[in-house]
Amino acid sequence: MIITRKALPRRTVLRGIGAAVALPLLDGMVPALTALGRTAARPVRRFGVVYVPNGVVIDEWTPPTTGRGFAFTPILEPLEPYRERLTVLTGLTQNVQGLTAQSGAVHGRCATKFLTGAIPRPFGQEGNDFLADVSLDQLVAREIGRDTQLGSLELSLESGDKGAGTCDGGYSCTYSHTITWRGPRTPLPMEHNPRVVFERMFGDGGSTDPAARRAQARHSRSLLDSVGEKAADLARTLGPGDAAKLTEYLDAVRDIERRIERVEADAARELPAFDQPAGVPASFADHARLMFDLQVLAYQSDLTRVITFMVGREFSSRTYPEIGAPGGHHPLSHEHSAASREQLVRINRHHAEQFAYYLARLAATPDGDGSLLDNVILYYGAGMAEGDHQPWNLPLVVAGGGGGRLAGGRHVRYDAGTGSGRSVEGGTPLANLHLTVLERLGLPLEGIHDSTGRLDL
């Protein structure tokens, strides 16, 4: 006997004035049932990268033992509740041929090579004369982003407005301010303003002009006000479970909208901090969590399946006085006193705490027969290790279940190469991780960048 019921299209969207709200995955979007039991929908493939700048204090990051049952270190301790959904990887390198560690522009080289496998060339120093390669996230987006409204999202917690200038080693700041490249000469900017991200996700007014956006806002005071009647009509046609999911999702959208409005109201009353435009929370943690919430909504509504997120740009000198780390992040990474080391550990742990918040939100968000955390593959880590910026023994965590394609709960240490100082070569390439993850995402390749094989994940 075949059991049939009316199914909602997966791409159902509520449209209002200047708004387009994609819906989360509802049971009514899952294929019909049969007498043999429920036919589970194939999990949606998703991929994300959360990149931290300036390396980490590596011995406060690295677990002392490998395998299962490893102890979480002071930096990684906030991630312990998600032990079974993450694997800590140490020893991977970006310096197989000894090129990434050359003096000068180490920040630009480590950030650029992290996902592209390419080292910026000297003639890409000034202006817009860039040269890298297609980044891993964009390779993934070409395949799994074809059916979504946004092929990918590129986000950051710091402005990249200075990308046209020069940073470390005299190379363009672009190499330090993005990890995402659509092509060898097309770096993608990372957006740090939550309002802009929100409007990119939910607004379809057809203009990014500020005056046009203000006029649109006056015409429709709230995104959800403009689609409220349609949402109510839809809710009446849903079963109790789907109606509850819809309400929870729309409440989350409303909450983010209100938080952005509060930030903008505060910015209008107070003198904004340097390089802190309206729409960006003054608190690092508030900003990070707002951006993570936007990412959860983007995955939940299937607006995109690929997101890259820079916690900070390379060479960042952000200060964190709220956690007892008033020194600039980058200058601290080159000091070797006990006091500077303590501040760095606090910064590294603070970043991990924000990532733990993200994992909690993903784990709490239903997706098919599991959660968003069950069905995503996430990188968390840096393109360099210790404060002296060695591009080997990289600090990395792979989180998420990958739709049943990843096992967690382990610390795995790989061969980090031979040598000392800045002359370490060989070792296990970071590209081996990329190759393995591509296969888990249904994109098997023979090789990528300087890969030598696959990893056991």
C-alpha positions in Angstrom: 0.0 0.0 0.0 1.3 3.4 -0.9 0.7 6.3 1.5 0.5 9.6 -0.2 0.3 13.1 1.0 0.8 16.6 -0.4 4.4 17.6 -0.4 5.9 21.1 -0.2 8.5 22.0 -2.7 12.0 22.1 -1.2 12.5 25.6 -2.5 9.4 27.1 -0.9 9.9 30.8 -0.3 7.7 33.4 1.4 7.8 36.7 -0.5 6.9 40.1 0.7 7.8 43.7 -0.1 11.6 43.7 -0.5 11.9 40.3 1.2 12.3 36.6 0.3 12.4 34.2 3.2 13.4 30.6 2.3 12.0 28.0 4.6 13.9 25.3 6.6 13.6 21.6 5.8 10.1 20.6 6.9 8.7 17.1 7.1 6.3 18.1 4.3 9.3 18.5 2.0 10.5 14.9 2.6 9.4 12.3 0.0 6.2 10.5 0.7 6.1 7.4 3.0 5.7 3.8 1.9 4.3 0.8 3.6 7.9 -0.4 4.2 8.5 2.5 6.5 9.9 6.0 6.1 12.2 6.7 3.2 14.9 8.9 4.7 15.8 11.9 2.6 19.5 12.0 1.7 21.3 14.5 4.0 22.2 17.7 2.3 26.0 18.1 1.9 27.3 21.2 3.6 30.8 22.5 4.1 32.2 25.3 6.2 35.6 26.8 7.3 36.2 28.9 10.4 39.7 30.4 10.2 41.6 31.9 13.1 44.5 34.4 12.4 48.1 34.6 13.6 48.4 30.9 14.7 48.0 29.6 18.2 50.1 28.7 21.2 50.6 25.2 19.9 51.4 23.3 23.1 48.3 24.8 24.8 46.3 23.6 21.8 47.7 20.1 21.2 46.2 17.2 23.3 49.0 15.2 25.0 47.7 11.8 23.8 46.3 10.5 20.5 43.4 8.3 19.8 40.1 8.2 21.7 39.9 9.5 25.3 42.4 12.3 24.8 42.3 15.2 27.3 41.2 18.6 26.0 43.8 21.3 26.4 43.2 24.8 27.9 42.5 26.2 24.4 40.3 23.4 23.1 38.4 22.8 26.4 35.3 24.8 25.3 34.8 22.2 22.5 34.7 19.2 24.9 30.9 18.8 24.9 31.2 18.0 21.2 33.9 15.4 21.5 32.1 12.8 19.5 31.4 15.2 16.7 35.0 16.4 16.1 38.5 15.1 15.3 41.6 17.1 16.4 44.3 16.9 13.7 47.9 17.9 14.4 51.1 17.7 12.4 49.6 18.6 9.0 51.8 21.0 6.9 51.6 23.7 4.2 55.3 23.5 3.7 55.9 20.2 2.0 58.4 21.7 -0.5 59.8 24.3 1.9 58.3 27.3 0.0 55.6 28.5 2.4 58.1 29.3 5.1 60.2 31.7 3.0 60.8 35.0 4.7 58.4 37.9 4.1 54.6 37.8 3.5 54.2 34.7 5.7 50.7 35.8 6.7 49.6 36.3 3.1 51.2 33.0 2.0 49.7 30.9 4.9 46.2 32.4 4.5 46.2 32.1 0.7 47.6 28.6 0.6 45.2 27.3 3.3 42.4 26.6 0.8 44.1 27.2 -2.6 47.3 25.3 -2.3 49.0 28.3 -4.0 51.7 30.6 -2.8 51.3 34.3 -3.9 53.7 35.3 -6.5 56.0 38.4 -6.2 54.3 40.1 -9.2 51.0 40.0 -7.2 52.3 42.6 -4.8 50.6 45.8 -5.8 47.1 46.9 -6.8 44.9 44.2 -8.3 47.6 42.1 -9.9 46.8 39.0 -7.8 47.7 35.4 -8.4 46.6 32.3 -6.4 44.2 29.5 -7.4 40.6 28.4 -7.0 40.0 27.7 -3.3 38.6 24.5 -1.9 35.3 26.1 -0.8 34.7 27.3 -4.3 35.4 23.9 -5.8 32.8 22.5 -3.5 30.4 25.4 -4.2 30.5 24.7 -7.9 29.1 21.3 -7.2 26.8 21.5 -4.2 26.0 25.2 -4.5 24.3 24.9 -7.9 20.8 24.4 -6.3 20.9 27.1 -3.7 20.1 30.8 -3.9 23.7 31.7 -2.8 26.5 29.5 -4.1 28.5 30.4 -1.0 29.0 33.0 1.7 32.3 34.6 2.6 32.3 36.2 6.0 34.7 37.8 8.5 34.8 39.7 11.8 37.1 42.4 10.5 36.8 44.8 7.6 38.9 44.1 4.5 38.7 47.8 3.4 42.4 48.0 3.3 42.8 45.2 0.8 44.1 47.5 -1.9 47.1 48.4 0.3 50.2 46.4 1.2 50.7 44.3 4.4 53.4 42.0 5.4 56.3 41.5 3.1 55.0 44.3 0.9 52.4 42.0 -0.6 48.8 43.1 -1.2 46.6 43.0 2.0 44.2 41.0 -0.1 46.3 37.9 0.5 45.9 38.3 4.3 42.3 39.5 4.3 40.6 36.6 2.4 41.0 32.8 2.2 38.5 32.4 -0.7 39.3 32.7 -4.4 36.9 32.1 -7.2 39.8 31.9 -9.7 43.5 32.5 -9.8 43.0 36.2 -10.2 39.7 36.6 -8.4 39.9 36.9 -4.6 36.5 37.1 -2.9 36.0 39.8 -0.2 34.9 38.7 3.2 31.8 40.6 4.5 31.9 41.6 8.2 28.7 43.7 8.6 25.8 41.6 9.8 23.3 44.0 8.3 24.8 43.5 4.8 24.8 39.7 5.3 21.2 39.7 6.5 20.1 41.7 3.5 22.0 39.5 1.1 20.3 36.5 2.6 16.7 37.8 3.0 16.4 41.0 1.0 15.5 41.2 -2.7 15.0 44.9 -3.1 17.4 44.9 -6.1 19.7 47.6 -4.8 22.6 47.9 -2.3 22.4 51.7 -2.4 22.0 52.9 1.3 19.3 55.5 0.4 17.3 52.8 -1.4 17.7 50.4 1.5 16.5 53.1 3.9 13.5 53.8 1.7 12.7 50.1 1.6 13.0 49.9 5.4 10.5 52.7 5.8 8.1 51.0 3.4 8.4 47.7 5.2 9.4 48.1 8.9 10.3 44.5 9.3 11.3 41.6 7.0 8.8 39.3 8.8 6.1 41.9 8.9 6.1 41.9 5.1 5.6 38.1 4.9 3.6 37.6 8.1 0.3 37.0 6.5 1.7 34.4 4.1 3.6 32.7 6.9 0.3 32.4 8.9 -1.5 31.0 5.8 1.2 28.5 5.3 1.3 27.4 9.0 -2.4 26.6 8.8 -1.7 24.0 6.1 1.1 22.3 8.0 1.1 19.5 10.6 1.8 20.3 14.2 5.5 19.3 14.0 6.1 21.4 10.9 4.1 24.4 12.3 6.3 24.3 15.4 9.5 24.2 13.2 8.3 27.1 11.1 7.5 29.2 14.2 10.9 28.5 15.8 12.7 29.3 12.6 10.8 32.6 12.0 11.4 33.5 15.6 15.2 33.1 15.1 15.1 35.3 12.0 13.1 37.9 14.0 15.6 37.7 16.9 18.6 38.4 14.6 16.8 41.3 12.9 16.1 42.9 16.3 19.7 42.4 17.4 21.0 44.1 14.3 18.5 47.0 14.8 19.7 47.4 18.4 23.4 47.5 17.3 22.5 50.2 14.7 20.6 52.2 17.3 23.5 52.1 19.7 25.9 53.2 16.9 23.6 56.2 16.2 23.8 57.2 19.8 27.5 56.6 20.4 30.6 57.6 18.6 31.6 54.5 16.6 35.0 52.9 17.3 37.6 53.2 14.6 36.9 50.9 11.6 33.5 50.0 13.3 30.7 50.9 10.9 27.0 50.8 12.0 25.6 47.3 12.1 28.8 45.8 13.7 28.5 45.1 17.4 31.3 46.6 19.5 31.8 43.4 21.5 33.9 40.7 19.7 31.8 37.9 21.2 28.5 39.6 20.3 29.7 40.1 16.7 30.9 36.6 16.4 27.7 35.0 17.8 25.5 37.2 15.6 27.5 36.1 12.5 27.4 32.4 13.6 23.6 32.7 14.0 23.3 34.1 10.5 25.3 31.1 9.3 23.0 28.7 11.1 20.0 30.3 9.4 21.7 30.2 6.0 22.2 26.4 6.4 18.8 25.8 7.9 17.0 27.5 5.1 19.3 26.0 2.5 20.2 29.5 1.2 23.7 28.2 0.8 25.7 25.0 1.6 29.2 26.5 1.6 30.5 29.2 4.1 33.9 30.5 4.8 34.4 32.6 7.9 37.6 34.5 9.1 37.5 35.1 12.8 40.1 37.7 12.0 42.3 38.7 9.1 45.9 37.6 9.1 48.2 40.3 10.7 45.3 41.3 12.9 46.2 43.4 15.9 42.8 43.4 17.5 42.8 43.8 21.3 40.7 41.9 23.7 40.6 43.9 27.0 37.3 42.3 27.9 39.1 39.0 28.6 42.3 40.4 30.1 44.2 40.5 26.8 44.8 44.2 26.1 47.8 43.7 23.8 47.5 43.6 20.1 47.0 40.0 18.8 49.7 40.1 16.2 52.4 41.9 18.3 51.7 39.5 21.1 52.3 36.6 18.8 55.9 37.8 18.4 56.7 38.3 22.0 58.0 35.5 24.2 57.3 36.7 27.8 55.1 34.8 30.1 52.6 37.7 30.2 52.2 37.8 26.4 51.9 34.1 26.2 49.1 34.2 28.8 47.2 36.8 26.8 47.6 34.7 23.6 46.2 31.6 25.3 43.2 33.7 26.4 42.7 35.0 22.9 42.9 31.4 21.4 40.5 30.1 24.0 38.1 33.0 23.5 38.0 32.1 19.8 37.3 28.5 20.6 34.5 29.5 22.9 32.8 31.3 20.0 33.2 28.2 17.8 31.7 26.1 20.6 28.7 28.4 20.6 28.4 27.7 16.8 28.5 24.0 17.4 25.9 24.2 20.1 23.5 26.1 17.7 24.1 23.6 14.9 23.5 20.7 17.2 20.3 22.2 18.5 18.9 22.8 14.9 17.0 19.8 13.5 17.9 18.8 10.0 16.3 15.7 8.4 16.7 12.8 10.8 19.4 14.6 12.8 20.8 18.0 13.3 22.8 20.5 11.2 25.9 19.5 13.1 25.3 15.9 12.0 25.2 16.9 8.4 28.0 19.4 8.0 31.8 19.2 7.6 33.6 22.1 9.3 37.2 23.1 9.5 38.3 25.1 12.5 41.9 26.2 12.7 44.8 28.3 11.3 47.1 28.3 8.4 50.1 28.6 10.7 51.1 27.2 14.1 53.1 29.0 16.8 53.5 32.7 17.1 56.6 32.7 14.9 54.2 31.6 12.2 55.5 28.2 11.1 53.3 26.8 8.3 53.6 23.2 9.7 52.2 21.3 12.6 49.0 23.2 11.9 46.2 23.5 14.5 43.1 22.0 13.0 39.8 20.5 14.1 37.3 18.8 11.7 33.8 19.0 13.2 30.4 17.6 12.2 29.2 14.3 11.0 29.2 14.8 7.3 25.9 13.1 6.9 27.3 9.9 8.5 30.5 10.1 6.5 32.7 11.2 9.4 33.6 9.7 12.7 34.7 11.9 15.6 36.1 11.5 19.1 39.8 11.3 18.2 43.1 13.1 18.2 45.2 12.1 15.3 48.9 13.2 14.9 50.6 13.2 11.5 54.2 13.4 10.4 55.1 17.1 10.5 58.3 16.8 8.4 62.0 17.1 9.2 64.3 19.9 9.9 64.3 22.8 12.3 63.6 26.5 12.5 62.3 27.7 9.1 63.8 24.8 7.1 61.3 22.1 7.9 60.2 20.2 4.8 58.2 17.1 4.0 55.5 15.8 6.3 51.8 15.2 5.7 50.3 17.8 3.4 47.2 19.7 4.5 46.0 18.9 0.9 45.5 15.3 2.0 42.7 16.5 4.3 41.2 18.5 1.4 41.3 15.5 -0.8 39.6 13.3 1.9 36.9 15.9 2.6 36.1 16.3 -1.1 35.5 12.6 -1.3 33.2 12.7 1.7 31.3 15.5 0.0 30.8 13.3 -3.1 33.6 15.0 -5.1 36.3 12.3 -5.5 39.5 13.5 -7.1 42.8 11.7 -7.9 44.7 14.5 -6.2 44.6 18.2 -5.2 47.4 20.7 -4.7 50.4 18.8 -3.3 48.4 15.9 -1.9 50.0 12.5 -1.5 47.0 10.5 -0.4 43.9 10.4 1.8 43.5 10.6 5.6 41.6 8.2 7.8 38.6 10.2 9.0 
